[in-house]
Amino acid sequence: MKNFDVIIIGAGSGGCLAAKTVAEAGFEVCMIDRKKEQDIGNKVCGDAIGKHHFDNIGLAHPSGEELEQKIDGIKIYSPDMETVVTVKGEGVHGYLVNRQLFGQRLLKDAKDAGATLTDSTVVTEPIMKDGYVFGVLAKDLKTGEKIEISAQVVVDASGHSAVLRKKLPPEFGIETEVKNEDVEVCYREIREVKEPIADPGFCRIYLELKRVPGGYYWIFPKSSTTVNVGLGVAMTEGFPNPKDLYNEVILSMPFFKGSRALTGGGGLVPTRRPISPMVGNGVIIIGDAACQVNPIHGGGIGSSMMGGVKAGEVIIKALEKGDVSREALWPYTGIFMELYGAKQAGLDIFRMLLQRLTNKEMNYGMAHHLITDEDLLKTSMGKDLKLNITEKTSRLLKGLGSLSLLKKLNATRKLMKRIKTLYRNYPSSPEGLGEWQEKVNLVVEKAKKM
Ligand SMILES: Cc1cc2nc3c(=O)[nH]c(=O)nc-3n(C[C@H](O)[C@H](O)[C@H](O)COP(=O)(O)OP(=O)(O)OC[C@H]3O[C@@H](n4cnc5c(N)ncnc54)[C@H](O)[C@@H]3O)c2cc1C
């Protein structure tokens, strides 16, 4: 059996950053990916990444062919298209990247740091020994041969498939299952359009709660004549087929007349608060496998990279101490919650409200700026939700019979604040987990009942 210090399942954005971080400290790292090496990074995605993610982890910003379009802001359209909220500013500056070239760069960085890649190999399950994850069982897709690889720590960075997380023993206390209602099922194409795009520096998000339930559709410019365009719907019972919806709702837009698809495909993204805890004996879960995605817009490249770096740092300390127990790896979840998870938890509550609104309520809320454009930006960056409720809007809401919207917004604001405080104070040891989880469940149940 081959043996390494650390195995990373999945050489996506999270896995590559974890691998690079640990390998740079001189440990032996094996990345395993089911894709062929040259296909790594090629993923159905919106391809948009905020600039701040690169600054936060000290990663070089995209350039050359990897950079397809600089983004200055986002335009959000109300269901009736009457209101356009434009969110601009440092917090939303970003890039549309060539996803494959970007992924290949991350892979090269990890390999240059000393990590090994075993490609075209699918991990099927963990190997357990004495209550610890001791390695993985995998299958070489080229030869069909079964392989066993052992390591002191295994990182599940396998994206939404979360191959290891789903098979961990119950005594680890890790949430092995994510509910379908917390997952978005998406269809996306890269399209060439006939007319040059007006304002290519702006990503466009369209809210349509009736036809695109629990999700939204997007048009992100990749050049003056190519766009990344797609939609996602919540995977609730009887959800509509996203490709059918795409043809019906998006391709009927005049903008797409005479356009042609260059490529297309489907994908899944978890849009909820992160799982807790993210560690067990000899194992850490990161990226989509740990639900480290922004619950509102579904962006998870930046947070998976940060999640990978922080996992790497905790693993290095554990390996140096010679202790890879759940207790030794415990700080990881708290570090992640402090840096990003608390914001996600707040936005998860906000998502629950948004997914339950009607088009009428959304049109009204946006037309009357119940949340100002500036406050929307701040909320998306993790600040507390601020409502712009004046005496006039209260009176209007009353007149429209929409007073319940005001009540729901107020209740959401309070629940968002409460859950963020809980996530910022994640238990410092496994002992506090039960009580913490109970408090979180109460907030989530309340939000779901609204
Ligand atoms: C349609 C869509 C649009 C999106 N748009 C955006 C966006 O615009 N911006 C943004 O930031 N995020 C976006 N996301 C989310 C983003 O793609 C993910 O959050 C991000 O890629 C997560 O990184 P990761 O490393 O956790 O997983 P991934 O990037 O998914 O990498 C997982 C890797 O694990 C490998 N793997 C999986 N299972 C196994 C196995 N059993 N054995 C071996 N290898 C395995 C895969 O081949 C893959 O290389 C979008 C997602 C979807 C589906």
PDBQT file of the ligand as one rigid body, heavy atoms in Angstrom, charges set to zero:
ROOT
HETATM    1  C1  LIG A 501     -23.623  25.824 -12.582  1.00  0.00    +0.000 C 
HETATM    2  C2  LIG A 501     -22.687  26.313 -11.522  1.00  0.00    +0.000 A 
HETATM    3  C3  LIG A 501     -22.284  27.631 -11.530  1.00  0.00    +0.000 A 
HETATM    4  C4  LIG A 501     -21.385  28.095 -10.571  1.00  0.00    +0.000 A 
HETATM    5  N1  LIG A 501     -20.925  29.377 -10.673  1.00  0.00    +0.000 NA
HETATM    6  C5  LIG A 501     -19.983  29.814  -9.827  1.00  0.00    +0.000 A 
HETATM    7  C6  LIG A 501     -19.402  31.100  -9.997  1.00  0.00    +0.000 A 
HETATM    8  O1  LIG A 501     -19.684  31.835 -10.936  1.00  0.00    +0.000 OA
HETATM    9  N2  LIG A 501     -18.468  31.498  -9.080  1.00  0.00    +0.000 N 
HETATM   10  C7  LIG A 501     -18.090  30.701  -8.048  1.00  0.00    +0.000 A 
HETATM   11  O2  LIG A 501     -17.255  31.124  -7.239  1.00  0.00    +0.000 OA
HETATM   12  N3  LIG A 501     -18.613  29.473  -7.881  1.00  0.00    +0.000 NA
HETATM   13  C8  LIG A 501     -19.524  28.996  -8.742  1.00  0.00    +0.000 A 
HETATM   14  N4  LIG A 501     -20.032  27.729  -8.609  1.00  0.00    +0.000 N 
HETATM   15  C9  LIG A 501     -19.584  26.912  -7.472  1.00  0.00    +0.000 C 
HETATM   16  C10 LIG A 501     -18.148  26.431  -7.666  1.00  0.00    +0.000 C 
HETATM   17  O3  LIG A 501     -18.031  25.789  -8.913  1.00  0.00    +0.000 OA
HETATM   18  C11 LIG A 501     -17.761  25.484  -6.527  1.00  0.00    +0.000 C 
HETATM   19  O4  LIG A 501     -18.153  26.058  -5.304  1.00  0.00    +0.000 OA
HETATM   20  C12 LIG A 501     -16.252  25.237  -6.487  1.00  0.00    +0.000 C 
HETATM   21  O5  LIG A 501     -15.796  24.698  -7.691  1.00  0.00    +0.000 OA
HETATM   22  C13 LIG A 501     -15.949  24.294  -5.326  1.00  0.00    +0.000 C 
HETATM   23  O6  LIG A 501     -14.644  23.839  -5.375  1.00  0.00    +0.000 OA
HETATM   24  P1  LIG A 501     -14.265  22.401  -4.793  1.00  0.00    +0.000 P 
HETATM   25  O7  LIG A 501     -12.786  22.313  -4.885  1.00  0.00    +0.000 OA
HETATM   26  O8  LIG A 501     -14.915  22.196  -3.495  1.00  0.00    +0.000 OA
HETATM   27  O9  LIG A 501     -14.948  21.347  -5.778  1.00  0.00    +0.000 OA
HETATM   28  P2  LIG A 501     -14.774  21.123  -7.338  1.00  0.00    +0.000 P 
HETATM   29  O10 LIG A 501     -14.208  22.325  -8.001  1.00  0.00    +0.000 OA
HETATM   30  O11 LIG A 501     -16.072  20.602  -7.803  1.00  0.00    +0.000 OA
HETATM   31  O12 LIG A 501     -13.667  19.984  -7.418  1.00  0.00    +0.000 OA
HETATM   32  C14 LIG A 501     -13.906  18.673  -6.996  1.00  0.00    +0.000 C 
HETATM   33  C15 LIG A 501     -12.908  17.752  -7.685  1.00  0.00    +0.000 C 
HETATM   34  O13 LIG A 501     -13.066  16.447  -7.125  1.00  0.00    +0.000 OA
HETATM   35  C16 LIG A 501     -13.031  15.485  -8.148  1.00  0.00    +0.000 C 
HETATM   36  N5  LIG A 501     -13.787  14.322  -7.660  1.00  0.00    +0.000 N 
HETATM   37  C17 LIG A 501     -15.091  14.262  -7.354  1.00  0.00    +0.000 A 
HETATM   38  N6  LIG A 501     -15.408  13.043  -6.880  1.00  0.00    +0.000 NA
HETATM   39  C18 LIG A 501     -14.263  12.322  -6.898  1.00  0.00    +0.000 A 
HETATM   40  C19 LIG A 501     -13.943  10.982  -6.521  1.00  0.00    +0.000 A 
HETATM   41  N7  LIG A 501     -14.862  10.150  -6.044  1.00  0.00    +0.000 N 
HETATM   42  N8  LIG A 501     -12.670  10.565  -6.660  1.00  0.00    +0.000 NA
HETATM   43  C20 LIG A 501     -11.717  11.402  -7.149  1.00  0.00    +0.000 A 
HETATM   44  N9  LIG A 501     -11.972  12.667  -7.524  1.00  0.00    +0.000 NA
HETATM   45  C21 LIG A 501     -13.222  13.127  -7.382  1.00  0.00    +0.000 A 
HETATM   46  C22 LIG A 501     -13.667  16.185  -9.346  1.00  0.00    +0.000 C 
HETATM   47  O14 LIG A 501     -13.257  15.585 -10.567  1.00  0.00    +0.000 OA
HETATM   48  C23 LIG A 501     -13.153  17.611  -9.187  1.00  0.00    +0.000 C 
HETATM   49  O15 LIG A 501     -11.963  17.854  -9.888  1.00  0.00    +0.000 OA
HETATM   50  C24 LIG A 501     -20.931  27.227  -9.549  1.00  0.00    +0.000 A 
HETATM   51  C25 LIG A 501     -21.353  25.893  -9.526  1.00  0.00    +0.000 A 
HETATM   52  C26 LIG A 501     -22.216  25.429 -10.494  1.00  0.00    +0.000 A 
HETATM   53  C27 LIG A 501     -22.631  23.980 -10.484  1.00  0.00    +0.000 C 
ENDROOT
TORSDOF 0
